[in-house]
Amino acid sequence: MKEEIKWIDKYLLNKDHNENEAFKRDSPLAHFIQLEKAENYIQWLNNHYRKNISIT
């Protein structure tokens, strides 16, 4: 039933459900991914502006 509703939403109502049911936003993995993204962004800022920025 859920798949039919998703199909109707996607193809008839132009709503897209890209949510991954296996991935929880409050999981330890999600926290790790957010931290890694922040560290990568800080590293990019440091390289781009040649300043030493830290997360702490």
N, C-alpha and C positions, 0 to 999 in steps of 0.2 A: 504494500500500500504506500509506503513512504517513497518508493522509487517512482510510482505513478504520479504522486503529488509533485515530486521534484521535476519530472518530465513536463508536467503541465506548467509549472512555474517557469521553467527554463524556456520552453518552446512556444508557449501560448501567451504567457504574461511577461516575458522578457526579464525574469528574475533569475539570477544565477546563484546557486548554492555551492560555493567552493570550499565549504568547511570540511576539514578532515576529521571524521569522528574518532579516529584512533589517536589524534593529537589533542591533548588537553592543555589549555593556555595556562593553567596554574600548576602544571607538573614541573618536576625538577629539570627535565629536559628543556622545557620552554624557558625556564629561568636561565639555564646555561646558554641557550641560544641568544637570549637578550643580552647577557653579559658579553658574549663573544662579539656580537654586533657593535656594542658600545666600545669595546676595546679596539676593534677594527676602525671605527670612526675616529676615536682618539688618536690612533696611530696615523690615520690619513691626515688629520688636522696637524699633528706634529710634523709630518713630512711636508705638508703644503705650506705651513706658516713658519716652519723651522723654529718652533718654540716647544718647550717641554711641558706638556699638559698631562695631568694624571687624573684618574677617576676618584681618588680618595679625597 
